[in-house]
Amino acid sequence: MAVIVYDAIQQCSLDTRNKQEDDTLFHARSMAVIIWLTFSAALPQILSAQLTESSAANTLNLEAVETSAEQLPRLHSLIIHQHGETIYERYFNGRSASQPANMKSASKSVISALIGIAIEEGFIDSVEQPIIEFFPEYVNTDLAPTVASITVEDLLTMQSGLTSTSGRNYGRWVVSDDWVDAALRMPMIAEPGSRMIYSTGTTHILSAILERASGLNAKAFAQRYLADPLGFRMAYWSQDPKGVYFGGNDMEMRPRDMLAFGLMYLSQGRFDGQQVVPGDWVQESFQAHAQSPRGEGRFYGYGWWLRDMAGLQVPLAWGFGGQLIFVLPMFDMVVVATSDSTPGDTRRGHLGRLYDLIEFQIVAPLVAQQQALQSAVSHR
């Protein structure tokens, strides 16, 4: 390109040599040098953009992905979306695109988005707001010090300090008459904000806060401020005995709705030209605010997990049994997977095999391609 431009300018200078030979030739040569330098500087970006735009289908062995997916008897769906298009979408084991999936604890990532919207809309002051301001009934009670010491951010990051309602305590918690009160009455075992204690009860408290702050129940709020902008209807979502929508479990979405949610986060909170969730909320959500006790290389943001995969720290919404939304900004990609979460012999090992499929057959090849591209550009 630079040579063609240079030759053209040289020819132009020869045509006008009789009039302004020295001056014109000087400016022509200067212009050619400037064009060449500009083109050379842009070359790595041009090569990167061209390779990136055509990378997905060429880099990923989608046939191998499908072969591995078909060997997972509990897998229901797998969607891979990159550069504005869905490059792979399959449904397995009798499932279809129209069937909603119970997202299990991936619901927590949605609750986080709703809290971010509520702060932006002015219903909640900030993440530093003490939650006792939403529960005045606890003022002048024995629980006042506990409720006053916990902030909205402590709940978002699983650092309330309260004993977990998950695991062995889950059954006892969900048979209580008042899930919010029962969660707040769990023994305090750490200073709020000091360490992560995974607990669905803490996210359920956020659902109650959302209702009290906005005057809308969590499902109505989600429909108005999240689902409508993303173009879908909220499906089934269970409630506790007091009518509070389950903040952290049992929310249902179709896989394509989960994809829309992931794409919105991929685009810094924007979807179809509309800012749905504040961009700074997305950034905070993907920051490591707490280290997970569940394994090395795992962290927690605002309702999102951060997991080491192929040398990258990947944000994901995680739900029991294999309900997953991976957001990979470095590759302009979102991956969605849903699975059967009911008890059964095939449940053992399913999640590990699903993680392996996504890490080693999707993420790792893209990392390798990126490294090769960077090496090629650095040697030019």
Disulfide bonds with the S-S distance in Angstrom:
none
